[in-house]
Amino acid sequence: MKKIATVIAVVLFSSIGFAQSGAKIEFKDDNNTLDYGTVSKAQDNGVRSFVFTNTGNAPLIITGVQSTSSCTILSKQNDSVLPGKSGKIEVKYNMVPGPIRKTITVESNAINYPEGRIPLKIKGEVVAN
């Protein structure tokens, strides 16, 4: 009876470990937030990059990147990102004077976010001079 219980326990623990395998995405910025700080409209082009690493054990695939108004996606990782490798998503804010509070949604096969959807945020303030 002890052998059967041991075998069942081993199978359960193995299946839990197997369920955790896949692509995982980790962004360099705290809380997935890119802080522009206070920037001048005349001296800043508004281009920034979200840098990420695939910390999982399977290739990471970015299937889509969507943004709210006043923010343009300049480039995204088109190729799959192998485990341990990094990539970036370049964004450009429209540099409208006032506070910056925008969200960008990344769609991927990452298992460490629900449905592989990662919310990225940009914040800061643009001054007119």
N, CA, C and O atoms as a printed pandas DataFrame, in Angstrom:
     atom_number atom_name residue_name chain_id  residue_number  x_coord  y_coord  z_coord
0              1         N          MET        A               1    0.820   -1.193    0.000
1              2        CA          MET        A               1    0.000    0.000    0.000
2              3         C          MET        A               1    0.864    1.258    0.000
3              4         O          MET        A               1    0.533    2.244   -0.658
4              5         N          LYS        A               2    1.986    1.220    0.749
5              6        CA          LYS        A               2    2.873    2.385    0.788
6              7         C          LYS        A               2    3.484    2.651   -0.587
7              8         O          LYS        A               2    3.676    3.804   -0.971
8              9         N          LYS        A               3    3.786    1.592   -1.321
9             10        CA          LYS        A               3    4.383    1.761   -2.650
10            11         C          LYS        A               3    3.400    2.443   -3.598
11            12         O          LYS        A               3    3.788    3.302   -4.390
12            13         N          ILE        A               4    2.138    2.059   -3.515
13            14        CA          ILE        A               4    1.131    2.670   -4.381
14            15         C          ILE        A               4    0.980    4.148   -4.042
15            16         O          ILE        A               4    0.899    4.987   -4.940
16            17         N          ALA        A               5    0.943    4.471   -2.752
17            18        CA          ALA        A               5    0.838    5.878   -2.334
18            19         C          ALA        A               5    2.052    6.668   -2.798
19            20         O          ALA        A               5    1.914    7.813   -3.228
20            21         N          THR        A               6    3.225    6.084   -2.719
21            22        CA          THR        A               6    4.450    6.755   -3.161
22            23         C          THR        A               6    4.405    7.010   -4.662
23            24         O          THR        A               6    4.760    8.098   -5.117
24            25         N          VAL        A               7    3.976    6.023   -5.429
25            26        CA          VAL        A               7    3.894    6.170   -6.885
26            27         C          VAL        A               7    2.893    7.272   -7.245
27            28         O          VAL        A               7    3.167    8.095   -8.119
28            29         N          ILE        A               8    1.750    7.292   -6.584
29            30        CA          ILE        A               8    0.750    8.323   -6.852
30            31         C          ILE        A               8    1.307    9.710   -6.520
31            32         O          ILE        A               8    1.098   10.657   -7.277
32            33         N          ALA        A               9    2.007    9.832   -5.403
33            34        CA          ALA        A               9    2.592   11.118   -5.011
34            35         C          ALA        A               9    3.617   11.584   -6.040
35            36         O          ALA        A               9    3.640   12.761   -6.399
36            37         N          VAL        A              10    4.455   10.685   -6.513
37            38        CA          VAL        A              10    5.471   11.045   -7.506
38            39         C          VAL        A              10    4.801   11.503   -8.798
39            40         O          VAL        A              10    5.219   12.499   -9.388
40            41         N          VAL        A              11    3.765   10.791   -9.244
41            42        CA          VAL        A              11    3.057   11.171  -10.469
42            43         C          VAL        A              11    2.414   12.547  -10.313
43            44         O          VAL        A              11    2.483   13.355  -11.239
44            45         N          LEU        A              12    1.797   12.834   -9.184
45            46        CA          LEU        A              12    1.173   14.138   -8.964
46            47         C          LEU        A              12    2.196   15.267   -8.983
47            48         O          LEU        A              12    1.977   16.292   -9.629
48            49         N          PHE        A              13    3.314   15.086   -8.279
49            50        CA          PHE        A              13    4.344   16.123   -8.261
50            51         C          PHE        A              13    4.964   16.311   -9.640
51            52         O          PHE        A              13    5.293   17.436  -10.016
52            53         N          SER        A              14    5.127   15.241  -10.394
53            54        CA          SER        A              14    5.676   15.350  -11.751
54            55         C          SER        A              14    4.734   16.120  -12.660
55            56         O          SER        A              14    5.178   16.934  -13.469
56            57         N          SER        A              15    3.428   15.869  -12.532
57            58        CA          SER        A              15    2.476   16.566  -13.396
58            59         C          SER        A              15    2.404   18.047  -13.056
59            60         O          SER        A              15    2.183   18.870  -13.944
60            61         N          ILE        A              16    2.585   18.403  -11.784
61            62        CA          ILE        A              16    2.602   19.818  -11.404
62            63         C          ILE        A              16    3.799   20.512  -12.037
63            64         O          ILE        A              16    3.665   21.618  -12.563
64            65         N          GLY        A              17    4.951   19.889  -11.996
65            66        CA          GLY        A              17    6.146   20.459  -12.621
66            67         C          GLY        A              17    6.003   20.575  -14.115
67            68         O          GLY        A              17    6.473   21.546  -14.709
68            69         N          PHE        A              18    5.360   19.598  -14.739
69            70        CA          PHE        A              18    5.161   19.629  -16.185
70            71         C          PHE        A              18    4.218   20.759  -16.581
71            72         O          PHE        A              18    4.405   21.384  -17.624
72            73         N          ALA        A              19    3.216   21.023  -15.765
73            74        CA          ALA        A              19    2.256   22.079  -16.069
74            75         C          ALA        A              19    2.896   23.463  -16.035
75            76         O          ALA        A              19    2.350   24.397  -16.623
76            77         N          GLN        A              20    4.018   23.623  -15.375
77            78        CA          GLN        A              20    4.682   24.909  -15.251
78            79         C          GLN        A              20    5.646   25.197  -16.406
79            80         O          GLN        A              20    6.232   26.279  -16.453
80            81         N          SER        A              21    5.819   24.267  -17.324
81            82        CA          SER        A              21    6.785   24.500  -18.395
82            83         C          SER        A              21    6.143   25.313  -19.516
83            84         O          SER        A              21    4.946   25.201  -19.781
84            85         N          GLY        A              22    6.957   26.123  -20.159
85            86        CA          GLY        A              22    6.491   26.960  -21.262
86            87         C          GLY        A              22    7.256   28.264  -21.275
87            88         O          GLY        A              22    8.193   28.459  -20.500
88            89         N          ALA        A              23    6.854   29.146  -22.155
89            90        CA          ALA        A              23    7.486   30.462  -22.264
90            91         C          ALA        A              23    7.019   31.350  -21.118
91            92         O          ALA        A              23    5.845   31.343  -20.749
92            93         N          LYS        A              24    7.951   32.112  -20.564
93            94        CA          LYS        A              24    7.624   33.088  -19.518
94            95         C          LYS        A              24    8.308   34.398  -19.892
95            96         O          LYS        A              24    9.447   34.402  -20.359
96            97         N          ILE        A              25    7.611   35.501  -19.685
97            98        CA          ILE        A              25    8.142   36.807  -20.059
98            99         C          ILE        A              25    8.324   37.657  -18.806
99           100         O          ILE        A              25    7.433   37.749  -17.962
100          101         N          GLU        A              26    9.488   38.271  -18.706
101          102        CA          GLU        A              26    9.796   39.182  -17.601
102          103         C          GLU        A              26   10.314   40.486  -18.195
103          104         O          GLU        A              26   11.266   40.483  -18.977
104          105         N          PHE        A              27    9.686   41.601  -17.824
105          106        CA          PHE        A              27   10.110   42.906  -18.318
106          107         C          PHE        A              27   11.109   43.542  -17.356
107          108         O          PHE        A              27   11.038   43.336  -16.145
108          109         N          LYS        A              28   12.038   44.313  -17.909
109          110        CA          LYS        A              28   13.091   44.958  -17.123
110          111         C          LYS        A              28   12.539   46.027  -16.190
111          112         O          LYS        A              28   13.044   46.195  -15.080
112          113         N          ASP        A              29   11.523   46.743  -16.616
113          114        CA          ASP        A              29   10.989   47.869  -15.843
114          115         C          ASP        A              29   10.113   47.374  -14.698
115          116         O          ASP        A              29    9.343   46.426  -14.857
116          117         N          ASP        A              30   10.238   48.031  -13.531
117          118        CA          ASP        A              30    9.431   47.684  -12.365
118          119         C          ASP        A              30    7.953   47.794  -12.698
119          120         O          ASP        A              30    7.519   48.766  -13.316
120          121         N          ASN        A              31    7.189   46.804  -12.290
121          122        CA          ASN        A              31    5.739   46.769  -12.499
122          123         C          ASN        A              31    5.342   46.939  -13.966
123          124         O          ASN        A              31    4.239   47.396  -14.265
124          125         N          ASN        A              32    6.231   46.574  -14.866
125          126        CA          ASN        A              32    5.983   46.710  -16.310
126          127         C          ASN        A              32    5.609   48.139  -16.693
127          128         O          ASN        A              32    4.809   48.359  -17.602
128          129         N          THR        A              33    6.203   49.115  -15.984
129          130        CA          THR        A              33    5.893   50.525  -16.210
130          131         C          THR        A              33    7.147   51.271  -16.645
131          132         O          THR        A              33    8.178   51.228  -15.974
132          133         N          LEU        A              34    7.038   51.958  -17.781
133          134        CA          LEU        A              34    8.126   52.775  -18.295
134          135         C          LEU        A              34    7.852   54.219  -17.878
135          136         O          LEU        A              34    6.840   54.798  -18.271
136          137         N          ASP        A              35    8.745   54.795  -17.092
137          138        CA          ASP        A              35    8.556   56.149  -16.573
138          139         C          ASP        A              35    9.338   57.143  -17.432
139          140         O          ASP        A              35   10.569   57.119  -17.449
140          141         N          TYR        A              36    8.628   58.010  -18.138
141          142        CA          TYR        A              36    9.265   59.052  -18.941
142          143         C          TYR        A              36    9.823   60.161  -18.056
143          144         O          TYR        A              36   10.728   60.887  -18.467
144          145         N          GLY        A              37    9.293   60.294  -16.852
145          146        CA          GLY        A              37    9.666   61.425  -16.007
146          147         C          GLY        A              37    9.048   62.689  -16.576
147          148         O          GLY        A              37    8.028   62.631  -17.262
148          149         N          THR        A              38    9.663   63.839  -16.293
149          150        CA          THR        A              38    9.211   65.104  -16.865
150          151         C          THR        A              38   10.089   65.403  -18.071
151          152         O          THR        A              38   11.304   65.553  -17.946
152          153         N          VAL        A              39    9.462   65.488  -19.240
153          154        CA          VAL        A              39   10.211   65.683  -20.481
154          155         C          VAL        A              39    9.676   66.896  -21.233
155          156         O          VAL        A              39    8.506   67.260  -21.111
156          157         N          SER        A              40   10.553   67.505  -22.007
157          158        CA          SER        A              40   10.194   68.665  -22.818
158          159         C          SER        A              40    9.760   68.201  -24.206
159          160         O          SER        A              40   10.436   67.391  -24.841
160          161         N          LYS        A              41    8.641   68.718  -24.661
161          162        CA          LYS        A              41    8.138   68.371  -25.981
162          163         C          LYS        A              41    9.160   68.710  -27.065
163          164         O          LYS        A              41    9.302   67.967  -28.036
164          165         N          ALA        A              42    9.871   69.822  -26.907
165          166        CA          ALA        A              42   10.825   70.277  -27.922
166          167         C          ALA        A              42   12.111   69.448  -27.934
167          168         O          ALA        A              42   12.786   69.385  -28.961
168          169         N          GLN        A              43   12.459   68.821  -26.832
169          170        CA          GLN        A              43   13.755   68.151  -26.736
170          171         C          GLN        A              43   13.683   66.628  -26.680
171          172         O          GLN        A              43   14.724   65.980  -26.583
172          173         N          ASP        A              44   12.500   66.040  -26.738
173          174        CA          ASP        A              44   12.369   64.593  -26.623
174          175         C          ASP        A              44   11.471   64.087  -27.743
175          176         O          ASP        A              44   10.403   64.648  -27.990
176          177         N          ASN        A              45   11.901   63.027  -28.419
177          178        CA          ASN        A              45   11.095   62.485  -29.517
178          179         C          ASN        A              45   10.035   61.492  -29.034
179          180         O          ASN        A              45    9.196   61.065  -29.828
180          181         N          GLY        A              46   10.053   61.117  -27.756
181          182        CA          GLY        A              46    9.025   60.246  -27.199
182          183         C          GLY        A              46    9.231   58.761  -27.427
183          184         O          GLY        A              46    8.352   57.968  -27.088
184          185         N          VAL        A              47   10.367   58.355  -27.994
185          186        CA          VAL        A              47   10.620   56.945  -28.281
186          187         C          VAL        A              47   11.272   56.278  -27.068
187          188         O          VAL        A              47   12.258   56.776  -26.526
188          189         N          ARG        A              48   10.704   55.147  -26.656
189          190        CA          ARG        A              48   11.242   54.357  -25.552
190          191         C          ARG        A              48   11.086   52.877  -25.899
191          192         O          ARG        A              48   10.345   52.516  -26.814
192          193         N          SER        A              49   11.797   52.025  -25.151
193          194        CA          SER        A              49   11.725   50.582  -25.388
194          195         C          SER        A              49   11.401   49.830  -24.108
195          196         O          SER        A              49   11.946   50.122  -23.043
196          197         N          PHE        A              50   10.512   48.864  -24.227
197          198        CA          PHE        A              50   10.269   47.889  -23.175
198          199         C          PHE        A              50   11.161   46.695  -23.478
199          200         O          PHE        A              50   10.989   46.041  -24.507
200          201         N          VAL        A              51   12.104   46.406  -22.603
201          202        CA          VAL        A              51   13.025   45.288  -22.783
202          203         C          VAL        A              51   12.530   44.124  -21.938
203          204         O          VAL        A              51   12.167   44.299  -20.775
204          205         N          PHE        A              52   12.518   42.936  -22.531
205          206        CA          PHE        A              52   12.046   41.749  -21.825
206          207         C          PHE        A              52   12.969   40.567  -22.060
207          208         O          PHE        A              52   13.775   40.560  -22.990
208          209         N          THR        A              53   12.833   39.565  -21.197
209          210        CA          THR        A              53   13.600   38.328  -21.301
210          211         C          THR        A              53   12.647   37.149  -21.202
211          212         O          THR        A              53   11.689   37.174  -20.429
212          213         N          ASN        A              54   12.915   36.124  -21.986
213          214        CA          ASN        A              54   12.163   34.880  -21.890
214          215         C          ASN        A              54   12.809   34.051  -20.783
215          216         O          ASN        A              54   13.889   33.494  -20.978
216          217         N          THR        A              55   12.163   33.964  -19.632
217          218        CA          THR        A              55   12.706   33.213  -18.495
218          219         C          THR        A              55   12.132   31.803  -18.424
219          220         O          THR        A              55   12.391   31.085  -17.459
220          221         N          GLY        A              56   11.372   31.400  -19.411
221          222        CA          GLY        A              56   10.795   30.067  -19.437
222          223         C          GLY        A              56   11.714   29.075  -20.124
223          224         O          GLY        A              56   12.895   29.348  -20.344
224          225         N          ASN        A              57   11.152   27.912  -20.462
225          226        CA          ASN        A              57   11.944   26.868  -21.107
226          227         C          ASN        A              57   11.403   26.500  -22.495
227          228         O          ASN        A              57   11.677   25.414  -23.007
228          229         N          ALA        A              58   10.641   27.405  -23.091
229          230        CA          ALA        A              58   10.123   27.219  -24.450
230          231         C          ALA        A              58   10.201   28.559  -25.175
231          232         O          ALA        A              58   10.244   29.606  -24.529
232          233         N          PRO        A              59   10.219   28.541  -26.510
233          234        CA          PRO        A              59   10.261   29.809  -27.254
234          235         C          PRO        A              59    9.062   30.694  -26.945
235          236         O          PRO        A              59    7.932   30.214  -26.844
236          237         N          LEU        A              60    9.319   31.992  -26.797
237          238        CA          LEU        A              60    8.293   32.995  -26.533
238          239         C          LEU        A              60    7.887   33.621  -27.862
239          240         O          LEU        A              60    8.739   34.020  -28.656
240          241         N          ILE        A              61    6.586   33.704  -28.094
241          242        CA          ILE        A              61    6.082   34.289  -29.338
242          243         C          ILE        A              61    5.172   35.458  -28.996
243          244         O          ILE        A              61    4.180   35.291  -28.287
244          245         N          ILE        A              62    5.508   36.641  -29.500
245          246        CA          ILE        A              62    4.668   37.830  -29.354
246          247         C          ILE        A              62    3.714   37.825  -30.547
247          248         O          ILE        A              62    4.147   37.971  -31.690
248          249         N          THR        A              63    2.423   37.657  -30.285
249          250        CA          THR        A              63    1.455   37.567  -31.379
250          251         C          THR        A              63    0.813   38.904  -31.712
251          252         O          THR        A              63    0.291   39.082  -32.813
252          253         N          GLY        A              64    0.846   39.856  -30.765
253          254        CA          GLY        A              64    0.246   41.155  -31.041
254          255         C          GLY        A              64    0.598   42.172  -29.983
255          256         O          GLY        A              64    0.890   41.825  -28.838
256          257         N          VAL        A              65    0.569   43.436  -30.378
257          258        CA          VAL        A              65    0.795   44.554  -29.458
258          259         C          VAL        A              65   -0.226   45.622  -29.808
259          260         O          VAL        A              65   -0.294   46.077  -30.949
260          261         N          GLN        A              66   -1.021   46.020  -28.822
261          262        CA          GLN        A              66   -2.054   47.036  -29.042
262          263         C          GLN        A              66   -1.818   48.191  -28.091
263          264         O          GLN        A              66   -1.385   47.996  -26.955
264          265         N          SER        A              67   -2.106   49.397  -28.561
265          266        CA          SER        A              67   -1.906   50.561  -27.706
266          267         C          SER        A              67   -3.157   51.426  -27.679
267          268         O          SER        A              67   -4.040   51.315  -28.529
268          269         N          THR        A              68   -3.198   52.285  -26.678
269          270        CA          THR        A              68   -4.273   53.261  -26.592
270          271         C          THR        A              68   -3.887   54.466  -27.449
271          272         O          THR        A              68   -2.807   54.483  -28.039
272          273         N          SER        A              69   -4.754   55.464  -27.521
273          274        CA          SER        A              69   -4.474   56.630  -28.351
274          275         C          SER        A              69   -3.240   57.386  -27.864
275          276         O          SER        A              69   -2.846   57.246  -26.706
276          277         N          SER        A              70   -2.646   58.162  -28.714
277          278        CA          SER        A              70   -1.447   58.979  -28.463
278          279         C          SER        A              70   -0.179   58.160  -28.311
279          280         O          SER        A              70    0.863   58.702  -27.942
280          281         N          CYS        A              71   -0.244   56.877  -28.583
281          282        CA          CYS        A              71    0.934   56.032  -28.450
282          283         C          CYS        A              71    1.009   55.115  -29.664
283          284         O          CYS        A              71    0.025   54.465  -30.018
284          285         N          THR        A              72    2.183   55.063  -30.306
285          286        CA          THR        A              72    2.373   54.273  -31.503
286          287         C          THR        A              72    3.383   53.169  -31.220
287          288         O          THR        A              72    4.399   53.402  -30.567
288          289         N          ILE        A              73    3.105   51.983  -31.707
289          290        CA          ILE        A              73    4.047   50.874  -31.604
290          291         C          ILE        A              73    4.974   50.973  -32.811
291          292         O          ILE        A              73    4.536   50.813  -33.950
292          293         N          LEU        A              74    6.252   51.237  -32.561
293          294        CA          LEU        A              74    7.210   51.378  -33.660
294          295         C          LEU        A              74    7.717   50.024  -34.137
295          296         O          LEU        A              74    7.837   49.790  -35.339
296          297         N          SER        A              75    8.012   49.142  -33.206
297          298        CA          SER        A              75    8.483   47.814  -33.577
298          299         C          SER        A              75    8.212   46.848  -32.440
299          300         O          SER        A              75    8.154   47.229  -31.271
300          301         N          LYS        A              76    8.047   45.579  -32.815
301          302        CA          LYS        A              76    7.872   44.527  -31.829
302          303         C          LYS        A              76    8.726   43.344  -32.257
303          304         O          LYS        A              76    9.185   43.271  -33.397
304          305         N          GLN        A              77    8.926   42.446  -31.353
305          306        CA          GLN        A              77    9.710   41.249  -31.633
306          307         C          GLN        A              77    8.921   40.367  -32.587
307          308         O          GLN        A              77    7.875   39.839  -32.210
308          309         N          ASN        A              78    9.398   40.196  -33.810
309          310        CA          ASN        A              78    8.677   39.396  -34.796
310          311         C          ASN        A              78    9.077   37.929  -34.756
311          312         O          ASN        A              78    8.265   37.057  -35.063
312          313         N          ASP        A              79   10.310   37.650  -34.384
313          314        CA          ASP        A              79   10.777   36.273  -34.296
314          315         C          ASP        A              79   10.521   35.741  -32.897
315          316         O          ASP        A              79   10.373   36.518  -31.954
316          317         N          SER        A              80   10.467   34.428  -32.757
317          318        CA          SER        A              80   10.316   33.857  -31.425
318          319         C          SER        A              80   11.596   34.125  -30.631
319          320         O          SER        A              80   12.693   34.171  -31.189
320          321         N          VAL        A              81   11.433   34.299  -29.326
321          322        CA          VAL        A              81   12.562   34.584  -28.440
322          323         C          VAL        A              81   12.866   33.299  -27.681
323          324         O          VAL        A              81   12.023   32.791  -26.942
324          325         N          LEU        A              82   14.057   32.787  -27.865
325          326        CA          LEU        A              82   14.452   31.540  -27.226
326          327         C          LEU        A              82   14.628   31.724  -25.729
327          328         O          LEU        A              82   14.869   32.841  -25.271
328          329         N          PRO        A              83   14.513   30.649  -24.956
329          330        CA          PRO        A              83   14.707   30.752  -23.502
330          331         C          PRO        A              83   16.054   31.396  -23.158
331          332         O          PRO        A              83   17.087   31.041  -23.726
332          333         N          GLY        A              84   16.026   32.341  -22.226
333          334        CA          GLY        A              84   17.235   33.043  -21.796
334          335         C          GLY        A              84   17.604   34.243  -22.646
335          336         O          GLY        A              84   18.487   35.012  -22.268
336          337         N          LYS        A              85   16.956   34.422  -23.775
337          338        CA          LYS        A              85   17.252   35.541  -24.674
338          339         C          LYS        A              85   16.313   36.711  -24.398
339          340         O          LYS        A              85   15.280   36.557  -23.747
340          341         N          SER        A              86   16.692   37.885  -24.905
341          342        CA          SER        A              86   15.922   39.110  -24.678
342          343         C          SER        A              86   15.408   39.685  -25.987
343          344         O          SER        A              86   15.888   39.348  -27.069
344          345         N          GLY        A              87   14.430   40.552  -25.861
345          346        CA          GLY        A              87   13.866   41.258  -26.999
346          347         C          GLY        A              87   13.365   42.613  -26.534
347          348         O          GLY        A              87   13.508   42.962  -25.362
348          349         N          LYS        A              88   12.777   43.377  -27.444
349          350        CA          LYS        A              88   12.254   44.686  -27.058
350          351         C          LYS        A              88   11.049   45.053  -27.902
351          352         O          LYS        A              88   10.858   44.576  -29.021
352          353         N          ILE        A              89   10.241   45.929  -27.308
353          354        CA          ILE        A              89    9.089   46.509  -27.979
354          355         C          ILE        A              89    9.281   48.015  -27.913
355          356         O          ILE        A              89    9.328   48.592  -26.827
356          357         N          GLU        A              90    9.394   48.657  -29.080
357          358        CA          GLU        A              90    9.601   50.102  -29.136
358          359         C          GLU        A              90    8.277   50.824  -29.285
359          360         O          GLU        A              90    7.442   50.467  -30.116
360          361         N          VAL        A              91    8.101   51.860  -28.451
361          362        CA          VAL        A              91    6.884   52.667  -28.503
362          363         C          VAL        A              91    7.254   54.143  -28.656
363          364         O          VAL        A              91    8.351   54.565  -28.291
364          365         N          LYS        A              92    6.324   54.907  -29.197
365          366        CA          LYS        A              92    6.525   56.349  -29.326
366          367         C          LYS        A              92    5.277   57.050  -28.815
367          368         O          LYS        A              92    4.173   56.842  -29.318
368          369         N          TYR        A              93    5.479   57.888  -27.799
369          370        CA          TYR        A              93    4.369   58.688  -27.288
370          371         C          TYR        A              93    4.275   59.946  -28.126
371          372         O          TYR        A              93    5.297   60.472  -28.568
372          373         N          ASN        A              94    3.065   60.439  -28.353
373          374        CA          ASN        A              94    2.795   61.583  -29.220
374          375         C          ASN        A              94    3.317   62.917  -28.673
375          376         O          ASN        A              94    3.315   63.912  -29.398
376          377         N          MET        A              95    3.759   62.958  -27.422
377          378        CA          MET        A              95    4.345   64.144  -26.780
378          379         C          MET        A              95    3.364   65.311  -26.712
379          380         O          MET        A              95    3.734   66.456  -26.972
380          381         N          VAL        A              96    2.127   65.020  -26.367
381          382        CA          VAL        A              96    1.122   66.043  -26.116
382          383         C          VAL        A              96    1.380   66.596  -24.713
383          384         O          VAL        A              96    1.463   65.813  -23.767
384          385         N          PRO        A              97    1.510   67.927  -24.540
385          386        CA          PRO        A              97    1.767   68.475  -23.207
386          387         C          PRO        A              97    0.704   68.030  -22.193
387          388         O          PRO        A              97   -0.494   68.032  -22.475
388          389         N          GLY        A              98    1.185   67.650  -21.008
389          390        CA          GLY        A              98    0.312   67.185  -19.943
390          391         C          GLY        A              98    0.791   65.854  -19.392
391          392         O          GLY        A              98    1.859   65.373  -19.773
392          393         N          PRO        A              99    0.020   65.258  -18.508
393          394        CA          PRO        A              99    0.425   63.976  -17.915
394          395         C          PRO        A              99    0.335   62.835  -18.921
395          396         O          PRO        A              99   -0.515   62.838  -19.811
396          397         N          ILE        A             100    1.229   61.859  -18.764
397          398        CA          ILE        A             100    1.229   60.656  -19.600
398          399         C          ILE        A             100    0.715   59.508  -18.740
399          400         O          ILE        A             100    1.281   59.205  -17.690
400          401         N          ARG        A             101   -0.351   58.879  -19.190
401          402        CA          ARG        A             101   -0.901   57.687  -18.536
402          403         C          ARG        A             101   -1.490   56.817  -19.639
403          404         O          ARG        A             101   -2.658   56.978  -19.994
404          405         N          LYS        A             102   -0.707   55.907  -20.181
405          406        CA          LYS        A             102   -1.160   55.068  -21.285
406          407         C          LYS        A             102   -0.871   53.597  -20.989
407          408         O          LYS        A             102    0.028   53.264  -20.217
408          409         N          THR        A             103   -1.652   52.731  -21.620
409          410        CA          THR        A             103   -1.477   51.290  -21.459
410          411         C          THR        A             103   -1.280   50.650  -22.823
411          412         O          THR        A             103   -1.941   51.009  -23.798
412          413         N          ILE        A             104   -0.368   49.702  -22.874
413          414        CA          ILE        A             104   -0.084   48.918  -24.069
414          415         C          ILE        A             104   -0.312   47.468  -23.679
415          416         O          ILE        A             104    0.145   47.034  -22.622
416          417         N          THR        A             105   -1.003   46.722  -24.507
417          418        CA          THR        A             105   -1.267   45.317  -24.211
418          419         C          THR        A             105   -0.489   44.432  -25.173
419          420         O          THR        A             105   -0.587   44.566  -26.393
420          421         N          VAL        A             106    0.288   43.523  -24.591
421          422        CA          VAL        A             106    1.074   42.577  -25.374
422          423         C          VAL        A             106    0.382   41.221  -25.310
423          424         O          VAL        A             106    0.027   40.748  -24.230
424          425         N          GLU        A             107    0.193   40.603  -26.464
425          426        CA          GLU        A             107   -0.391   39.261  -26.528
426          427         C          GLU        A             107    0.711   38.278  -26.898
427          428         O          GLU        A             107    1.450   38.482  -27.861
428          429         N          SER        A             108    0.806   37.201  -26.108
429          430        CA          SER        A             108    1.900   36.250  -26.294
430          431         C          SER        A             108    1.469   34.854  -25.854
431          432         O          SER        A             108    0.323   34.631  -25.462
432          433         N          ASN        A             109    2.410   33.929  -25.930
433          434        CA          ASN        A             109    2.178   32.576  -25.424
434          435         C          ASN        A             109    2.779   32.395  -24.027
435          436         O          ASN        A             109    2.988   31.263  -23.592
436          437         N          ALA        A             110    3.058   33.489  -23.324
437          438        CA          ALA        A             110    3.648   33.419  -21.979
438          439         C          ALA        A             110    2.653   32.798  -21.005
439          440         O          ALA        A             110    1.481   33.175  -20.978
440          441         N          ILE        A             111    3.127   31.847  -20.208
441          442        CA          ILE        A             111    2.244   31.164  -19.264
442          443         C          ILE        A             111    2.177   31.866  -17.912
443          444         O          ILE        A             111    1.355   31.495  -17.074
444          445         N          ASN        A             112    3.020   32.871  -17.676
445          446        CA          ASN        A             112    3.019   33.540  -16.374
446          447         C          ASN        A             112    2.082   34.743  -16.321
447          448         O          ASN        A             112    2.099   35.492  -15.344
448          449         N          TYR        A             113    1.269   34.940  -17.348
449          450        CA          TYR        A             113    0.222   35.970  -17.359
450          451         C          TYR        A             113   -1.057   35.322  -17.864
451          452         O          TYR        A             113   -1.004   34.468  -18.749
452          453         N          PRO        A             114   -2.219   35.716  -17.313
453          454        CA          PRO        A             114   -3.481   35.130  -17.764
454          455         C          PRO        A             114   -3.678   35.317  -19.265
455          456         O          PRO        A             114   -3.586   36.430  -19.781
456          457         N          GLU        A             115   -3.945   34.223  -19.949
457          458        CA          GLU        A             115   -4.175   34.205  -21.394
458          459         C          GLU        A             115   -3.019   34.814  -22.187
459          460         O          GLU        A             115   -3.199   35.161  -23.355
460          461         N          GLY        A             116   -1.831   34.954  -21.578
461          462        CA          GLY        A             116   -0.667   35.497  -22.270
462          463         C          GLY        A             116   -0.754   36.979  -22.560
463          464         O          GLY        A             116    0.019   37.491  -23.369
464          465         N          ARG        A             117   -1.676   37.682  -21.919
465          466        CA          ARG        A             117   -1.865   39.132  -22.142
466          467         C          ARG        A             117   -1.141   39.904  -21.046
467          468         O          ARG        A             117   -1.434   39.738  -19.862
468          469         N          ILE        A             118   -0.194   40.750  -21.448
469          470        CA          ILE        A             118    0.617   41.505  -20.508
470          471         C          ILE        A             118    0.304   42.987  -20.649
471          472         O          ILE        A             118    0.487   43.548  -21.729
472          473         N          PRO        A             119   -0.165   43.641  -19.580
473          474        CA          PRO        A             119   -0.373   45.090  -19.641
474          475         C          PRO        A             119    0.937   45.823  -19.346
475          476         O          PRO        A             119    1.576   45.581  -18.322
476          477         N          LEU        A             120    1.322   46.703  -20.236
477          478        CA          LEU        A             120    2.485   47.565  -20.042
478          479         C          LEU        A             120    1.966   48.985  -19.880
479          480         O          LEU        A             120    0.968   49.363  -20.494
480          481         N          LYS        A             121    2.645   49.765  -19.055
481          482        CA          LYS        A             121    2.187   51.127  -18.829
482          483         C          LYS        A             121    3.319   52.109  -19.060
483          484         O          LYS        A             121    4.486   51.817  -18.801
484          485         N          ILE        A             122    2.943   53.288  -19.557
485          486        CA          ILE        A             122    3.892   54.391  -19.615
486          487         C          ILE        A             122    3.299   55.543  -18.795
487          488         O          ILE        A             122    2.089   55.764  -18.776
488          489         N          LYS        A             123    4.184   56.253  -18.131
489          490        CA          LYS        A             123    3.738   57.381  -17.310
490          491         C          LYS        A             123    4.784   58.469  -17.384
491          492         O          LYS        A             123    5.911   58.232  -17.820
492          493         N          GLY        A             124    4.411   59.661  -16.959
493          494        CA          GLY        A             124    5.322   60.802  -16.955
494          495         C          GLY        A             124    4.543   62.074  -17.190
495          496         O          GLY        A             124    3.325   62.131  -17.015
496          497         N          GLU        A             125    5.283   63.095  -17.595
497          498        CA          GLU        A             125    4.642   64.369  -17.907
498          499         C          GLU        A             125    5.432   65.077  -18.999
499          500         O          GLU        A             125    6.662   65.120  -18.978
500          501         N          VAL        A             126    4.693   65.630  -19.949
501          502        CA          VAL        A             126    5.287   66.392  -21.036
502          503         C          VAL        A             126    5.030   67.861  -20.788
503          504         O          VAL        A             126    3.889   68.274  -20.579
504          505         N          VAL        A             127    6.107   68.663  -20.811
505          506        CA          VAL        A             127    5.974   70.114  -20.662
506          507         C          VAL        A             127    6.167   70.753  -22.034
507          508         O          VAL        A             127    6.869   70.204  -22.883
508          509         N          ALA        A             128    5.550   71.904  -22.251
509          510        CA          ALA        A             128    5.529   72.537  -23.577
510          511         C          ALA        A             128    6.852   73.145  -24.026
511          512         O          ALA        A             128    7.087   73.229  -25.231
512          513         N          ASN        A             129    7.711   73.567  -23.137
513          514        CA          ASN        A             129    8.924   74.285  -23.587
514          515         C          ASN        A             129    9.960   73.430  -24.167
515          516         O          ASN        A             129   11.012   73.924  -24.574
